[in-house]
């Protein structure tokens, strides 16, 4: 156990879980965040479990970012190895895309060739997924921005407000959400909300606002959204500048407020 000097800036970065429907721009957002890391001469690693990051990485023009393709079996072990290396040697950014796919592959690995899922396997699935997320938190503690993506699902989850939530097995949602600093739903501005949000229709934004319709949170809202109340805890992704500011906010944590 080490003593923390609260008078000194911390080197700790944030953990962020981004979820949303297919095609909303999760992979593009992560690739643009990797470009922001590259612009700072920081290493970025994208762990591609769904094999969907290559097009966005090429479109953004990533040059030094490491793109790793997780295998369809044994992927949880591969991800753990990469995250453990980052704890020992911090970098700018690591992305796990997607935690939905990783969660499913864990259960497939446990079922083996038979494909038969036994009741005890669900507990081990939860343990392995928790170890991955804890490793992401440890990597963030060492200074690496750690982001996971997930597909979205809609159902009532006991103990959580909102129907839309990250798509993992229902029993895993509460534990998964609790382990991240921030959880945001990636959305696009609809025509009926454009005026209220002050954003053009179709613009993507990260919605950190918990509500009866969605699971979201931000433990570090005072840093990401200084001088604003919770009604405006959303981050527009209109252009490269917005993504660059987001990366700066995620990597700086308590060493300074987000650049607005």
C-alpha angles and dihedrals in degrees: 000000000000131000116243120218104217091193091067127076112256124232090210116124128203134263116222132186114202119191135175145128124299113281097019092114109266094137092044092050092051092048090051090050088052088053089053089053091049090052088059091050090248126139118247129192125198115196106202112200095158095045091232103112100080097080094049093043090053093044092053091047100236112189112173100021114116112230113199122189112213115216121243090245127044091014095138091060092048092051092049091053092053094047093048089054090053092053088058094041112026121211136178104270143358123188127192109199109214127004086184091063093042091051092052093046091053090058091045090052091051093049091051125186093333092062089213113138114211122203093246090058091071091064092050090048089056092048094051093046090049090052090054092050092046089053089052089052091049090050089051090049088057091051106271118126103234118201130177125187129207140182115246132248134181124225138110113276118196111241095016130091116229140042100234109075142149110295107247129116108304094244090056100052101084094047092045094050093046093059098059126079090221136015118193134178113223109225142165123235110256122215094250094054100040096096095044093049094041091230131115119257112270097026113136119233139174110240112207094171116115111218142157088271102048145028112239139137144165121200089185097048092130089062099040095040109027116182095010131105124233093268088074101044095127131110118216118218100201098139148342092289092060091051092047091053090048092053091048090052093048096049097042097052110161094356088084146338124275116276111249 
